Amino acid sequence: MSNPMYTKFADQYASVVQNNIYNALLERPSILALMEVKPQQKILDLGCGSGEHAKEIQARGGIVTCVDLSEEMVELAKANATPFHAYTQDLSEGLPSEDDSIYDWVIAPLVIHYLEDLTSLFKEVKRVLKPGGRFLFSTHHPMNDSESSPSGNYFAIERINEEWDTIGEPVKVSFYRRSLQDLFGSIFAAGFLVSAVSEGTPSPVIADISPETYERLSKNPSFIYISCVS
């Protein structure tokens, strides 16, 4: 699913997420806290965006391949993180360019909520991971997204249309909301075991920027972070 946030407004988005609240001070440190990357391990970064995760992983010694639907984001990742390889791919069509059992880690930061079918992608992720490899992703917390349900049916998979002011002006964004049951069902259907679940820890720096936001994020989850073993 293509969204203008990551194409038309790619440059503005890349600039903002370097140090904003939800990406830089909540999601990124929360998901990276679940990674123990060893030097020379191979990592596939799905939905790489402008390469902020890749840059930090490479600083730990990882060899990162970046993938994104947006050509604009791939070019920004190449300039920002200089990954081992970076290319465009619609994740709803799987990972046809990737060989079996070659990655130590696959990460998917805040991307799977743009896909209606998770099981097909998760099976592809398992295919490209080495035995014992790790799949780590973050996504919208089902409890948080349930408030946006047009039907009021928590268990439905629904496409949501909203306006986000991430870049300082409203931008229309579409994504899918789903239940926790469906999310874990896709994990198990792909043959993964869950090794860790986190609901994130907001950086104390947020309190200096917006005390109200820090208090809310300290009491209510925005995202969920799940680590799986192949």
C-alpha positions in Angstrom: 0.0 0.0 0.0 1.5 3.3 -1.1 1.1 6.4 1.0 2.1 10.0 0.0 3.8 10.4 3.3 6.6 8.2 2.0 6.7 9.4 -1.6 5.5 13.0 -2.2 6.6 14.1 1.3 9.6 11.7 1.7 12.2 14.4 2.3 10.1 16.1 5.0 9.4 12.7 6.6 13.1 11.7 6.6 14.0 15.0 8.3 11.3 14.8 11.0 11.9 11.1 12.0 15.6 11.8 12.9 14.5 13.2 16.3 10.7 13.3 16.7 8.7 11.8 19.5 7.0 8.7 18.0 9.8 7.5 15.7 13.1 8.7 17.3 12.1 8.7 21.0 9.7 5.8 21.2 9.6 3.3 18.3 13.3 3.2 17.3 14.9 2.8 20.7 12.1 0.3 21.8 12.6 -2.0 18.8 16.4 -1.8 18.8 16.5 -2.6 22.5 15.3 -6.1 21.4 18.2 -6.6 19.0 21.5 -8.2 19.9 23.4 -7.8 16.6 26.8 -9.5 16.3 29.5 -8.1 13.9 29.0 -9.3 10.3 25.5 -10.7 10.9 23.2 -10.1 7.9 20.1 -8.1 8.5 17.1 -7.5 6.1 15.3 -4.2 6.9 11.8 -4.3 5.5 10.1 -0.9 5.2 13.5 0.7 5.7 12.2 4.3 5.3 15.1 6.7 5.2 17.5 4.3 6.9 17.5 5.4 10.5 17.3 1.9 11.8 19.8 0.6 9.3 22.3 3.3 10.3 22.2 2.3 14.0 22.4 -1.4 13.2 25.4 -0.9 11.0 27.1 1.0 13.8 26.8 -2.3 15.8 28.5 -4.2 13.0 25.5 -5.6 11.1 25.5 -5.9 7.3 22.1 -4.4 6.3 20.0 -4.8 3.1 17.2 -2.2 2.9 13.9 -2.8 1.2 11.0 -0.3 0.8 8.0 0.1 -1.5 8.9 3.8 -2.0 11.7 4.6 -4.5 12.1 7.9 -2.7 12.8 6.2 0.6 15.2 3.7 -0.9 17.3 6.6 -2.3 17.2 8.4 1.0 18.3 5.2 2.8 21.2 4.8 0.3 22.4 8.3 1.1 21.7 8.2 4.9 22.8 4.7 5.8 24.8 3.5 2.8 23.5 -0.1 3.3 25.1 -3.1 1.7 22.2 -3.2 -0.8 18.9 -1.3 -1.1 16.0 -1.8 -3.5 12.2 -1.4 -4.0 9.8 -4.2 -3.4 6.1 -4.5 -2.7 6.0 -6.7 0.4 2.5 -7.9 -0.5 4.3 -9.8 -3.3 6.8 -11.4 -1.0 10.6 -11.3 -1.2 11.3 -12.8 -4.7 14.8 -11.3 -4.9 16.0 -13.0 -1.8 17.5 -16.5 -1.5 16.6 -19.0 1.2 18.2 -19.1 4.6 20.6 -16.2 4.2 19.7 -13.7 7.0 20.4 -13.7 10.7 17.8 -11.0 11.3 14.8 -9.6 9.5 13.3 -6.5 10.9 10.1 -4.7 9.9 9.7 -1.4 11.8 6.2 0.1 11.5 5.4 -1.4 8.2 3.2 -4.5 8.5 0.0 -2.4 9.2 0.2 -1.4 5.5 -0.5 -5.0 4.5 -3.8 -6.8 4.6 -2.3 -10.3 4.5 0.4 -10.9 7.0 0.8 -14.7 6.9 2.1 -14.7 3.3 4.8 -12.1 4.2 5.7 -13.9 7.4 6.2 -17.2 5.6 8.5 -15.4 3.2 10.4 -13.9 6.1 10.9 -17.4 7.6 12.1 -18.7 4.3 14.9 -16.1 4.0 16.0 -16.5 7.7 18.7 -18.9 8.7 17.6 -21.7 11.1 17.3 -20.0 14.5 17.3 -16.5 12.9 15.2 -13.7 14.4 12.2 -11.8 13.0 11.6 -8.6 14.9 8.8 -6.1 14.0 6.9 -3.2 15.4 3.4 -2.2 14.5 0.4 -0.3 15.7 -0.9 -1.7 19.0 -4.3 -3.4 18.4 -5.7 -1.8 21.5 -4.8 1.7 20.2 -6.1 1.0 16.7 -9.4 -0.4 17.9 -10.6 3.1 18.7 -10.4 3.8 14.9 -12.6 0.9 13.9 -15.5 2.0 11.6 -17.5 -1.0 12.4 -16.8 -1.3 16.1 -15.8 -4.9 15.6 -12.4 -5.4 17.3 -11.9 -8.8 15.5 -12.3 -7.4 12.0 -9.4 -6.6 9.7 -10.3 -3.1 8.5 -8.7 -0.5 6.3 -8.4 2.8 8.1 -8.0 6.2 6.5 -6.7 9.0 8.7 -4.8 12.3 8.5 -1.4 12.4 10.3 0.5 15.6 11.1 3.9 13.8 11.3 5.6 16.4 9.1 3.8 19.4 10.5 0.8 19.4 8.1 -2.0 16.9 7.6 -1.2 14.0 5.2 -3.8 11.3 4.3 -2.6 7.8 5.3 -4.2 4.4 4.9 -3.4 1.3 7.0 -5.0 -1.9 8.3 -6.1 -2.5 11.8 -6.4 -6.0 13.2 -6.8 -7.9 16.5 -4.1 -9.2 18.7 -5.5 -12.6 18.0 -5.0 -12.2 14.2 -1.5 -10.8 14.6 -0.3 -13.7 16.7 -2.2 -16.1 14.5 -0.2 -15.0 11.4 3.0 -15.4 13.4 2.2 -19.0 14.4 0.8 -19.9 10.9 4.2 -19.0 9.4 5.9 -21.4 11.9 7.6 -18.8 14.2 8.0 -19.0 17.9 7.6 -15.8 19.9 10.6 -15.0 22.0 9.8 -11.5 23.3 6.9 -9.0 23.4 7.3 -5.4 24.4 4.9 -2.5 24.4 7.6 0.1 24.4 9.3 2.5 26.8 9.0 6.3 26.0 12.3 8.2 26.3 12.4 10.6 29.3 13.4 13.2 26.7 9.7 13.3 25.6 8.8 14.8 28.9 10.9 17.8 28.2 9.2 18.2 24.7 5.6 17.4 25.7 4.8 16.4 29.3 1.2 15.5 28.3 2.4 13.2 25.5 5.0 11.6 27.9 2.4 10.9 30.5 0.0 9.4 28.0 2.6 7.2 26.4 3.8 6.1 29.9 0.2 4.8 30.6 -1.0 3.7 27.2 0.7 1.8 24.5 1.1 3.2 21.0 3.0 0.4 19.3 3.7 -3.3 20.0 7.1 -5.0 19.4 7.4 -8.7 18.8 10.5 -10.8 18.4 10.2 -14.3 16.8 12.5 -17.2 16.2 12.5 -19.2 13.0 
